[in-house]
Amino acid sequence: MRARDLAGSYPAVSADADALGAARLLVREQLPALLVLDRDDYPYAVVPSARVIGALLPWYMREGPVPTTVVDDHFDEEAREAMTGRSVTEWLPRGRITPAVVGPDAPPSQIAALMARKETPIVAVVERNGDKATLIGAITATALLKHIIGGS
């Protein structure tokens, strides 16, 4: 079994895509992470859903303890407004997570090691042909676990 066999189609967005639309894609497809592609359709970033949630928070909630007395009835509205009219690149959390990328012949052990080292829930599978790279799909942590330990 190789990466090409484990890879499945995986929704991706361009770095220039609408941030709110990208976040809604995560919700609609129940994705573990947002896969962002650059202008050449090459993996640019992987943003786990928890990091997307972190990007919605005001700085004071991300940087330190949140007082229990802080109650913000307008949080949902403010979070949506913060994404509105911004591209994914403008809105990405600081400390972009460079994607884990393997070739189509990578074995499961290499994929697992890369996933663990980068602490990422997806690995992009890219086939290279000279200077051109084509995204074949992605392998989710769930798909890799299913392969390694079997189904239910």
LOVEXVO-32807 format. One record per atom (N, C-alpha, C, O): residue number from 1; atom name; x, y, z. Coordinates in steps of 0.001 Angstrom, whole numbers, plus 500000, padded with zeros to 6 digits. Atoms other than C-alpha are relative to their C-alpha. Example, Ala and Ser with C-alpha at 12.3 -4.5 7.8 and 13.67 -1.06 7.14 Angstrom:
LOVEXVO-32807
ATOM,1,N,500890,498810,500000
ATOM,1,CA,512300,495500,507800
ATOM,1,C,500900,501200,500000
ATOM,1,O,501936,501181,500665
ATOM,2,N,499180,498810,499940
ATOM,2,CA,513670,498940,507140
ATOM,2,C,499230,501090,500730
ATOM,2,O,499739,502198,500899
END
This chain:
LOVEXVO-32807
ATOM,1,N,500860,498829,500000
ATOM,1,CA,500000,500000,500000
ATOM,1,C,500905,501232,500000
ATOM,1,O,501886,501294,500741
ATOM,2,N,499223,498769,500144
ATOM,2,CA,501346,503416,499035
ATOM,2,C,499077,501209,500155
ATOM,2,O,497855,501072,500226
ATOM,3,N,500761,498761,499802
ATOM,3,CA,500269,507046,499438
ATOM,3,C,498897,500155,498963
ATOM,3,O,497790,500577,499297
ATOM,4,N,501021,499845,501049
ATOM,4,CA,498432,507022,496097
ATOM,4,C,498760,499155,500285
ATOM,4,O,497650,499519,499899
ATOM,5,N,501116,500892,499676
ATOM,5,CA,496278,504143,497392
ATOM,5,C,499192,500504,501199
ATOM,5,O,497990,500256,501300
ATOM,6,N,500660,499494,498797
ATOM,6,CA,495484,505857,500689
ATOM,6,C,499360,501370,499796
ATOM,6,O,498448,501753,500527
ATOM,7,N,500486,498629,500222
ATOM,7,CA,494848,509334,499256
ATOM,7,C,498574,500002,499479
ATOM,7,O,498181,499173,498658
ATOM,8,N,501357,499779,500479
ATOM,8,CA,491321,510498,498752
ATOM,8,C,499869,501447,499567
ATOM,8,O,500724,502279,499874
ATOM,9,N,500207,498601,500366
ATOM,9,CA,489927,513633,497250
ATOM,9,C,499776,500779,501291
ATOM,9,O,499172,500282,502241
ATOM,10,N,500100,499185,498799
ATOM,10,CA,490097,516442,499753
ATOM,10,C,499739,501433,499559
ATOM,10,O,500505,501979,498765
ATOM,11,N,500294,498617,500393
ATOM,11,CA,488481,519874,499416
ATOM,11,C,501139,500930,500392
ATOM,11,O,501702,500814,501481
ATOM,12,N,498946,499024,499726
ATOM,12,CA,491002,522683,499205
ATOM,12,C,499501,501374,499578
ATOM,12,O,498565,501504,498790
ATOM,13,N,500327,498626,500367
ATOM,13,CA,490822,526443,498959
ATOM,13,C,501285,500691,499559
ATOM,13,O,502384,500293,499944
ATOM,14,N,498826,499222,500399
ATOM,14,CA,493126,528937,497318
ATOM,14,C,500320,501005,501099
ATOM,14,O,499458,501363,501903
ATOM,15,N,499578,499013,499015
ATOM,15,CA,495104,531372,499424
ATOM,15,C,499217,501297,499843
ATOM,15,O,499067,502051,500804
ATOM,16,N,500761,498780,500270
ATOM,16,CA,493061,534156,497793
ATOM,16,C,498500,499850,500244
ATOM,16,O,497751,500816,500094
ATOM,17,N,501427,500256,499795
ATOM,17,CA,489688,532546,498617
ATOM,17,C,499457,500817,501168
ATOM,17,O,500216,501283,502018
ATOM,18,N,500695,499305,498929
ATOM,18,CA,487149,534222,500888
ATOM,18,C,500132,499224,501304
ATOM,18,O,499814,498036,501350
ATOM,19,N,499756,500657,498712
ATOM,19,CA,487989,533442,504533
ATOM,19,C,498734,499401,500600
ATOM,19,O,498764,498282,501112
ATOM,20,N,501245,500509,499435
ATOM,20,CA,484373,533057,505642
ATOM,20,C,499535,498764,499234
ATOM,20,O,499069,497797,499835
ATOM,21,N,500355,501163,500822
ATOM,21,CA,483678,530691,502736
ATOM,21,C,500873,498799,500330
ATOM,21,O,500385,497669,500365
ATOM,22,N,499082,501086,499650
ATOM,22,CA,486754,528638,503659
ATOM,22,C,499616,499388,501343
ATOM,22,O,499619,498166,501489
ATOM,23,N,500416,500502,498691
ATOM,23,CA,485627,528353,507284
ATOM,23,C,498698,499207,499881
ATOM,23,O,498520,498186,500545
ATOM,24,N,501269,500725,500203
ATOM,24,CA,482166,527309,506122
ATOM,24,C,500235,498660,499315
ATOM,24,O,499495,497709,499566
ATOM,25,N,499640,501274,500625
ATOM,25,CA,483779,524599,503949
ATOM,25,C,500417,498992,501072
ATOM,25,O,500035,497823,501009
ATOM,26,N,499605,500882,498891
ATOM,26,CA,485370,523158,507109
ATOM,26,C,498778,499410,500693
ATOM,26,O,498728,498220,501002
ATOM,27,N,501207,500428,499302
ATOM,27,CA,481961,523001,508734
ATOM,27,C,499164,499059,499126
ATOM,27,O,498757,497980,499557
ATOM,28,N,500867,500771,500908
ATOM,28,CA,480020,521721,505735
ATOM,28,C,500550,498596,499747
ATOM,28,O,499799,497621,499752
ATOM,29,N,499381,501284,500332
ATOM,29,CA,482492,518935,504932
ATOM,29,C,500532,499255,501232
ATOM,29,O,501036,498138,501116
ATOM,30,N,499498,500572,498746
ATOM,30,CA,483412,518245,508601
ATOM,30,C,501460,499576,499851
ATOM,30,O,501827,498439,500147
ATOM,31,N,498591,500269,500262
ATOM,31,CA,487101,518491,507725
ATOM,31,C,500835,500172,501267
ATOM,31,O,500509,501004,502113
ATOM,32,N,499117,499831,498846
ATOM,32,CA,489881,518060,510283
ATOM,32,C,500925,501208,499867
ATOM,32,O,501466,501699,500858
ATOM,33,N,499105,498868,500241
ATOM,33,CA,491875,520873,508669
ATOM,33,C,499664,500633,498658
ATOM,33,O,499056,500015,497784
ATOM,34,N,500160,499258,501245
ATOM,34,CA,491791,523479,505954
ATOM,34,C,501277,499827,499184
ATOM,34,O,502366,500140,499666
ATOM,35,N,498862,500138,500908
ATOM,35,CA,494084,522676,503007
ATOM,35,C,499976,501198,499068
ATOM,35,O,499027,501389,498308
ATOM,36,N,499910,498771,500784
ATOM,36,CA,495204,525911,501356
ATOM,36,C,501035,499808,498900
ATOM,36,O,502150,499356,499158
ATOM,37,N,499112,500142,501148
ATOM,37,CA,496750,525922,497880
ATOM,37,C,500486,501361,499531
ATOM,37,O,499776,502359,499653
ATOM,38,N,499479,498754,500555
ATOM,38,CA,498973,528564,496320
ATOM,38,C,499501,500188,498570
ATOM,38,O,498655,499425,498103
ATOM,39,N,500472,499695,501363
ATOM,39,CA,498515,530056,492836
ATOM,39,C,500295,498892,499001
ATOM,39,O,499653,498815,497953
ATOM,40,N,499656,501119,500878
ATOM,40,CA,500120,526971,491274
ATOM,40,C,499286,498720,500423
ATOM,40,O,499623,497633,499952
ATOM,41,N,500745,501145,499452
ATOM,41,CA,497678,524671,493130
ATOM,41,C,500894,499028,500762
ATOM,41,O,500632,497825,500793
ATOM,42,N,499116,500806,499157
ATOM,42,CA,500505,523420,495344
ATOM,42,C,499632,500285,501452
ATOM,42,O,499303,501424,501786
ATOM,43,N,500335,499770,498595
ATOM,43,CA,499849,522920,499077
ATOM,43,C,500845,501113,500620
ATOM,43,O,502075,501061,500592
ATOM,44,N,499379,498814,499410
ATOM,44,CA,500648,526210,500838
ATOM,44,C,499942,499963,501527
ATOM,44,O,500893,500351,502207
ATOM,45,N,500177,500050,498549
ATOM,45,CA,499283,525651,504341
ATOM,45,C,498957,498956,500354
ATOM,45,O,498062,498639,499571
ATOM,46,N,501019,500854,499393
ATOM,46,CA,497369,523235,506500
ATOM,46,C,499662,500653,501327
ATOM,46,O,500534,500888,502163
ATOM,47,N,500438,499334,498773
ATOM,47,CA,495321,524841,509232
ATOM,47,C,498972,499098,500692
ATOM,47,O,497816,499034,500273
ATOM,48,N,500956,500843,499267
ATOM,48,CA,493767,522398,511725
ATOM,48,C,498815,500831,500496
ATOM,48,O,498952,502022,500774
ATOM,49,N,501228,499309,499591
ATOM,49,CA,490217,523289,512732
ATOM,49,C,500167,500760,501311
ATOM,49,O,499619,501851,501467
ATOM,50,N,499795,499312,498717
ATOM,50,CA,491335,524178,516262
ATOM,50,C,500749,501314,499803
ATOM,50,O,500500,502276,500530
ATOM,51,N,499291,498747,500289
ATOM,51,CA,493712,526805,514801
ATOM,51,C,499057,500999,499355
ATOM,51,O,499182,502203,499579
ATOM,52,N,500994,499105,500598
ATOM,52,CA,490826,528210,512755
ATOM,52,C,499169,500626,501114
ATOM,52,O,498901,501828,501092
ATOM,53,N,500755,499469,498857
ATOM,53,CA,488836,528559,515980
ATOM,53,C,500842,501028,500747
ATOM,53,O,500333,502075,501145
ATOM,54,N,499106,499058,499330
ATOM,54,CA,491839,530240,517587
ATOM,54,C,500081,501330,499278
ATOM,54,O,500191,502379,499914
ATOM,55,N,499935,498765,500788
ATOM,55,CA,491932,532771,514755
ATOM,55,C,498747,500845,500179
ATOM,55,O,498768,502045,499906
ATOM,56,N,501241,499263,499767
ATOM,56,CA,488358,533748,515618
ATOM,56,C,500033,500793,501306
ATOM,56,O,499281,501751,501480
ATOM,57,N,499969,499385,498677
ATOM,57,CA,489295,534749,519154
ATOM,57,C,500738,501329,499997
ATOM,57,O,501714,501490,499266
ATOM,58,N,499229,498765,499833
ATOM,58,CA,490355,538265,520121
ATOM,58,C,501350,499667,500650
ATOM,58,O,501480,498654,501337
ATOM,59,N,498641,500263,499521
ATOM,59,CA,494048,538514,521032
ATOM,59,C,500045,499715,501497
ATOM,59,O,500805,498853,501939
ATOM,60,N,499917,500178,498559
ATOM,60,CA,493364,538771,524761
ATOM,60,C,499507,498628,500447
ATOM,60,O,499881,498164,501524
ATOM,61,N,500462,501344,499655
ATOM,61,CA,491585,535402,524752
ATOM,61,C,501012,498942,499555
ATOM,61,O,501058,497853,500127
ATOM,62,N,498977,500932,500478
ATOM,62,CA,494425,533722,522818
ATOM,62,C,501275,500087,500831
ATOM,62,O,501971,499089,501016
ATOM,63,N,498696,499757,499390
ATOM,63,CA,497305,535239,524755
ATOM,63,C,500081,499674,501485
ATOM,63,O,501183,499504,502005
ATOM,64,N,499916,500239,498569
ATOM,64,CA,496372,534583,528356
ATOM,64,C,498726,499402,500545
ATOM,64,O,497821,499051,499788
ATOM,65,N,501204,500571,499387
ATOM,65,CA,493821,533298,530831
ATOM,65,C,498791,500910,499762
ATOM,65,O,498898,502136,499765
ATOM,66,N,501235,499255,500232
ATOM,66,CA,490253,534323,530160
ATOM,66,C,499248,500086,501321
ATOM,66,O,498872,499066,501899
ATOM,67,N,500743,499859,498742
ATOM,67,CA,488543,535768,533210
ATOM,67,C,498596,499427,499847
ATOM,67,O,497952,499595,498812
ATOM,68,N,501334,500601,500066
ATOM,68,CA,485348,533923,534024
ATOM,68,C,498911,501055,499962
ATOM,68,O,497768,500761,499611
ATOM,69,N,501005,498941,500020
ATOM,69,CA,483596,537248,534320
ATOM,69,C,499809,500587,498601
ATOM,69,O,498875,501356,498372
ATOM,70,N,500126,499480,501364
ATOM,70,CA,484161,537994,530621
ATOM,70,C,498915,499217,499279
ATOM,70,O,499046,498018,499034
ATOM,71,N,501087,500602,500766
ATOM,71,CA,480938,537298,528808
ATOM,71,C,499749,500912,498815
ATOM,71,O,499405,502082,498983
ATOM,72,N,500154,499186,501188
ATOM,72,CA,480702,538496,525264
ATOM,72,C,498828,499463,499188
ATOM,72,O,498944,498445,498506
ATOM,73,N,501198,500427,500712
ATOM,73,CA,477218,538220,523821
ATOM,73,C,500114,500207,498500
ATOM,73,O,499277,499715,497742
ATOM,74,N,499867,499684,501418
ATOM,74,CA,478488,539466,520464
ATOM,74,C,501149,499245,499340
ATOM,74,O,501536,499567,498216
ATOM,75,N,498834,500718,500518
ATOM,75,CA,481346,537003,519967
ATOM,75,C,499758,499419,498604
ATOM,75,O,500568,499630,497702
ATOM,76,N,500270,500647,501287
ATOM,76,CA,479724,535045,517096
ATOM,76,C,499969,501019,498870
ATOM,76,O,500592,500825,497826
ATOM,77,N,500138,498959,501020
ATOM,77,CA,478837,538175,515163
ATOM,77,C,501351,500650,499698
ATOM,77,O,501691,500870,498535
ATOM,78,N,498693,499362,500183
ATOM,78,CA,482250,539764,515709
ATOM,78,C,500977,499075,499274
ATOM,78,O,501776,499532,498457
ATOM,79,N,499114,500964,500663
ATOM,79,CA,484048,536586,514615
ATOM,79,C,499689,499930,498510
ATOM,79,O,500605,499921,497687
ATOM,80,N,500379,500024,501430
ATOM,80,CA,482088,536443,511345
ATOM,80,C,500435,501282,499316
ATOM,80,O,500948,501246,498197
ATOM,81,N,499614,498713,500586
ATOM,81,CA,482712,540137,510730
ATOM,81,C,501511,500076,499778
ATOM,81,O,501965,500679,498805
ATOM,82,N,498545,499974,500135
ATOM,82,CA,486454,539634,511266
ATOM,82,C,500468,499245,498758
ATOM,82,O,501538,499535,498223
ATOM,83,N,499640,500770,501195
ATOM,83,CA,486486,537142,508369
ATOM,83,C,499449,500630,498725
ATOM,83,O,500021,500461,497648
ATOM,84,N,500692,499462,501165
ATOM,84,CA,484153,539023,506050
ATOM,84,C,500903,500941,499207
ATOM,84,O,501507,501862,499756
ATOM,85,N,499226,499146,500889
ATOM,85,CA,485904,540560,503065
ATOM,85,C,501500,499755,500042
ATOM,85,O,502259,500500,499423
ATOM,86,N,498574,500306,499916
ATOM,86,CA,489266,539000,503895
ATOM,86,C,500305,498707,499267
ATOM,86,O,499472,497804,499201
ATOM,87,N,499574,501238,500658
ATOM,87,CA,491188,536393,501960
ATOM,87,C,500509,499023,501061
ATOM,87,O,500776,499403,502201
ATOM,88,N,499474,501012,499085
ATOM,88,CA,492347,533163,503541
ATOM,88,C,501392,500408,500479
ATOM,88,O,501695,500279,501665
ATOM,89,N,498645,499595,499626
ATOM,89,CA,495939,534465,503495
ATOM,89,C,499988,501127,501025
ATOM,89,O,500764,501103,501980
ATOM,90,N,500090,498882,499050
ATOM,90,CA,494972,537684,505285
ATOM,90,C,499520,499534,501364
ATOM,90,O,499891,500101,502392
ATOM,91,N,500660,500433,498787
ATOM,91,CA,493008,535753,507863
ATOM,91,C,500706,498838,500696
ATOM,91,O,500440,498576,501870
ATOM,92,N,499331,501161,499402
ATOM,92,CA,495277,532728,508456
ATOM,92,C,500608,500349,501354
ATOM,92,O,501124,501450,501543
ATOM,93,N,499370,499760,498704
ATOM,93,CA,496455,532389,512035
ATOM,93,C,501496,500242,499818
ATOM,93,O,502114,499722,498889
ATOM,94,N,498551,499815,500042
ATOM,94,CA,499969,533613,512711
ATOM,94,C,500676,498652,500168
ATOM,94,O,500147,497758,500828
ATOM,95,N,499292,501275,499890
ATOM,95,CA,502510,530852,512397
ATOM,95,C,499398,498964,499089
ATOM,95,O,499069,497858,499518
ATOM,96,N,500559,500913,501004
ATOM,96,CA,501204,529265,509215
ATOM,96,C,500639,498622,500127
ATOM,96,O,501846,498499,500340
ATOM,97,N,499505,501371,499910
ATOM,97,CA,501536,525515,509301
ATOM,97,C,500276,499511,498587
ATOM,97,O,499358,499292,497797
ATOM,98,N,499654,500492,501328
ATOM,98,CA,503450,524366,506257
ATOM,98,C,499489,498574,499864
ATOM,98,O,499565,497781,500802
ATOM,99,N,500633,501309,500160
ATOM,99,CA,501795,521322,504802
ATOM,99,C,500999,498855,499962
ATOM,99,O,502141,499014,499533
ATOM,100,N,499244,501237,500143
ATOM,100,CA,503100,517811,505070
ATOM,100,C,499676,499473,498608
ATOM,100,O,498509,499292,498261
ATOM,101,N,500187,500436,501384
ATOM,101,CA,503620,516606,501503
ATOM,101,C,500853,498771,499752
ATOM,101,O,502024,498721,500129
ATOM,102,N,499269,501203,500398
ATOM,102,CA,504598,513180,500215
ATOM,102,C,499723,499719,498527
ATOM,102,O,498769,500232,497942
ATOM,103,N,500209,500465,501366
ATOM,103,CA,504961,511616,496805
ATOM,103,C,499072,498806,499992
ATOM,103,O,498777,498245,501048
ATOM,104,N,500981,501084,500090
ATOM,104,CA,502584,508938,495532
ATOM,104,C,500524,498634,500436
ATOM,104,O,499728,497744,500736
ATOM,105,N,499442,501299,499618
ATOM,105,CA,504985,506086,496392
ATOM,105,C,500396,499906,501470
ATOM,105,O,500968,498900,501889
ATOM,106,N,499635,500014,498578
ATOM,106,CA,505452,507009,500070
ATOM,106,C,499262,498870,500720
ATOM,106,O,498065,498671,500511
ATOM,107,N,500647,501078,499231
ATOM,107,CA,504792,504059,502413
ATOM,107,C,499276,500560,501219
ATOM,107,O,499562,501676,501652
ATOM,108,N,500747,499547,498821
ATOM,108,CA,502394,504311,505360
ATOM,108,C,500886,500408,501169
ATOM,108,O,500538,501341,501893
ATOM,109,N,499121,499645,498880
ATOM,109,CA,505284,504412,507857
ATOM,109,C,500554,501414,499840
ATOM,109,O,500663,502150,500821
ATOM,110,N,499495,498647,500249
ATOM,110,CA,506694,507563,506223
ATOM,110,C,498898,501031,500219
ATOM,110,O,499144,502101,500775
ATOM,111,N,501141,499095,499840
ATOM,111,CA,503251,509176,506170
ATOM,111,C,499698,500182,501484
ATOM,111,O,499469,501300,501946
ATOM,112,N,500278,499946,498558
ATOM,112,CA,502673,508310,509835
ATOM,112,C,501058,500835,500729
ATOM,112,O,500725,501645,501594
ATOM,113,N,498923,499252,499352
ATOM,113,CA,506067,509697,510865
ATOM,113,C,499872,501493,499715
ATOM,113,O,500055,502319,500609
ATOM,114,N,500153,498596,500383
ATOM,114,CA,505472,512934,508957
ATOM,114,C,498807,500633,500715
ATOM,114,O,498894,501759,501204
ATOM,115,N,501204,499525,499326
ATOM,115,CA,501976,513319,510402
ATOM,115,C,500291,500260,501481
ATOM,115,O,499860,501270,502035
ATOM,116,N,499681,499866,498580
ATOM,116,CA,503311,512806,513929
ATOM,116,C,500973,501156,500240
ATOM,116,O,500783,501943,501167
ATOM,117,N,499008,498931,499827
ATOM,117,CA,506311,515136,513516
ATOM,117,C,499381,501373,499833
ATOM,117,O,499678,502290,500599
ATOM,118,N,500599,498692,500279
ATOM,118,CA,504231,517963,512067
ATOM,118,C,498699,500226,500774
ATOM,118,O,498122,501312,500719
ATOM,119,N,501259,499926,499259
ATOM,119,CA,501215,517238,514300
ATOM,119,C,498883,500530,499105
ATOM,119,O,498189,501489,499443
ATOM,120,N,501011,499587,500965
ATOM,120,CA,498938,517533,511297
ATOM,120,C,499016,498859,499751
ATOM,120,O,499417,497696,499708
ATOM,121,N,500991,501043,500241
ATOM,121,CA,495688,515669,510645
ATOM,121,C,499882,499582,498531
ATOM,121,O,499135,498660,498207
ATOM,122,N,500023,500391,501415
ATOM,122,CA,496286,515538,506871
ATOM,122,C,501390,500120,499389
ATOM,122,O,502204,500949,499794
ATOM,123,N,498773,499955,500790
ATOM,123,CA,499144,514851,504484
ATOM,123,C,499578,500065,498541
ATOM,123,O,498797,499236,498073
ATOM,124,N,500304,499852,501420
ATOM,124,CA,498940,516054,500890
ATOM,124,C,500873,499042,499191
ATOM,124,O,502043,498831,499511
ATOM,125,N,499261,500888,500901
ATOM,125,CA,499972,513640,498140
ATOM,125,C,500145,500723,498667
ATOM,125,O,499160,501059,498009
ATOM,126,N,499700,499214,501194
ATOM,126,CA,501672,515380,495232
ATOM,126,C,500892,499191,499074
ATOM,126,O,501890,498605,499494
ATOM,127,N,499184,500665,501014
ATOM,127,CA,503000,513890,492039
ATOM,127,C,500747,501051,499199
ATOM,127,O,500159,502027,498732
ATOM,128,N,499168,499048,500742
ATOM,128,CA,505874,515685,490343
ATOM,128,C,500340,499433,498632
ATOM,128,O,500633,498248,498473
ATOM,129,N,499611,500339,501360
ATOM,129,CA,506553,515677,486629
ATOM,129,C,500835,501171,499499
ATOM,129,O,500301,502135,498949
ATOM,130,N,499131,498879,500323
ATOM,130,CA,509566,517880,485998
ATOM,130,C,499743,501140,500957
ATOM,130,O,499799,500963,502174
ATOM,131,N,500286,498821,499176
ATOM,131,CA,508741,521377,487231
ATOM,131,C,498545,500064,500444
ATOM,131,O,498193,500897,501280
ATOM,132,N,501435,499966,499705
ATOM,132,CA,505011,520619,487433
ATOM,132,C,499675,499025,501133
ATOM,132,O,500158,497893,501160
ATOM,133,N,500464,500837,498892
ATOM,133,CA,503402,519270,490592
ATOM,133,C,498477,499952,499964
ATOM,133,O,497818,500977,499790
ATOM,134,N,501452,500184,500030
ATOM,134,CA,499880,517845,490693
ATOM,134,C,499541,499404,501325
ATOM,134,O,500050,498374,501767
ATOM,135,N,500580,500511,498763
ATOM,135,CA,497875,517398,493878
ATOM,135,C,499113,498804,499661
ATOM,135,O,498133,498942,498929
ATOM,136,N,500792,501218,500228
ATOM,136,CA,496540,513821,493840
ATOM,136,C,498843,499936,500983
ATOM,136,O,497741,499513,500632
ATOM,137,N,501016,500044,498951
ATOM,137,CA,494623,514133,497099
ATOM,137,C,500683,500153,501340
ATOM,137,O,501803,500656,501424
ATOM,138,N,499436,499905,498657
ATOM,138,CA,495202,513952,500814
ATOM,138,C,499660,498743,500786
ATOM,138,O,498677,498054,500510
ATOM,139,N,500217,501126,499099
ATOM,139,CA,495477,511297,503474
ATOM,139,C,499677,500589,501370
ATOM,139,O,500464,501355,501927
ATOM,140,N,500371,499525,498666
ATOM,140,CA,493637,512005,506706
ATOM,140,C,500552,499045,501047
ATOM,140,O,500835,497882,500761
ATOM,141,N,499536,500845,498906
ATOM,141,CA,494802,510715,510064
ATOM,141,C,499045,498823,500197
ATOM,141,O,499477,497712,500506
ATOM,142,N,500988,501070,499845
ATOM,142,CA,491582,508710,510241
ATOM,142,C,500196,498909,498961
ATOM,142,O,500140,497723,499287
ATOM,143,N,499778,500991,501066
ATOM,143,CA,492232,507024,506879
ATOM,143,C,501271,499199,500264
ATOM,143,O,501309,497991,500032
ATOM,144,N,498747,500701,499710
ATOM,144,CA,495793,506197,507917
ATOM,144,C,499812,499036,501173
ATOM,144,O,500293,497904,501127
ATOM,145,N,500283,500891,498867
ATOM,145,CA,494632,504783,511264
ATOM,145,C,499188,498785,499565
ATOM,145,O,499450,497664,500002
ATOM,146,N,500835,501110,500498
ATOM,146,CA,492018,502682,509485
ATOM,146,C,500869,498985,499285
ATOM,146,O,500695,497778,499451
ATOM,147,N,499092,500912,500716
ATOM,147,CA,494742,501253,507249
ATOM,147,C,500878,499221,500982
ATOM,147,O,501064,498013,500840
ATOM,148,N,499043,500624,499079
ATOM,148,CA,497115,500558,510151
ATOM,148,C,499333,499028,500956
ATOM,148,O,499817,497911,501136
ATOM,149,N,500604,500856,498966
ATOM,149,CA,494739,499137,512758
ATOM,149,C,498703,499330,499571
ATOM,149,O,498153,498509,500304
ATOM,150,N,501227,500608,500492
ATOM,150,CA,491729,498204,510659
ATOM,150,C,498774,500777,500444
ATOM,150,O,498864,501692,501263
ATOM,151,N,501264,499333,499671
ATOM,151,CA,488111,499277,510890
ATOM,151,C,499488,499576,501350
ATOM,151,O,500211,498984,502152
ATOM,152,N,500610,500305,498706
ATOM,152,CA,485751,498852,513773
ATOM,152,C,499979,498546,500202
ATOM,152,O,499504,498073,501235
END
